[in-house]
Amino acid sequence: MRDVVSDVLSRILLPPILVLEGGLNRLKVARLRRNAAIHRSSRLYPEARICNFQKNPSRIRVGRGSHVRGELLVFANGGEVVIGDNCFVGEGSRIWSGERIVIGDNVLISHNVNIVDTNAHEINHIERAAGFHKLVRGGHPKYKTNVLTAPVAIGDYAWISFNACILRGVTIGRGAIVGGGSVVSDDVPDFAVVAGNPARIIRKLDVQ
């Protein structure tokens, strides 16, 4: 009898719950879109996050036909994220910019990938501790500090596999593949496959 009652309640309650959930998700996505310049043909998913500490939508831009499930972040004291057309950013991936990150067209970024153009904290231990305390008390600084930054560029048709980490100053070439779990601290040529920590070229792709 208990199973029957539970089944009936599920049939009655589930549809309105799903409708409510869908409405909340649409509201969340609408709020996210206000923090970035995202083409109307691109899709933000409910699990996506937009953290725009500059409060300037033009600092995070997404082109046509792209799908974003991960997090896009620019710091208050600098940073820009530009994603091209027909790209994918997987769930749990984070693209954090204190300088400039440019991602070309038709780029696939798998889940749990980290792409950063900044060290995020100072190298000097005293400065680092002081910087953290200022961050906790007053939020992200609106002025440049001694945190090191360098732009990141990812070429068209590149594929960044799951759990990879792309560090500041790196350029990844057109059609390149970064293997799962790789840590990329040096440039990757066009149509190269890299893997490992630190990432090294393991093969070159034949391009017709």
Secondary structure by P-SEA (a helix, b strand, c coil): caaaaaaaaaaacaaaaaaaaaaaaaaaaaaaaaaccccccccccccbbbbccccccccbbbccbbbbcbbbbbccccbbbbbbcbbbbcccbbbbbccbbbbbcbbbbccbbbbbccccccccaaaaaaaaaaaaccccccccccbbbbbbbbccbbbbcccbbbccbbbbccbbbbccbbbbcccccccbbbbccccccccccccc
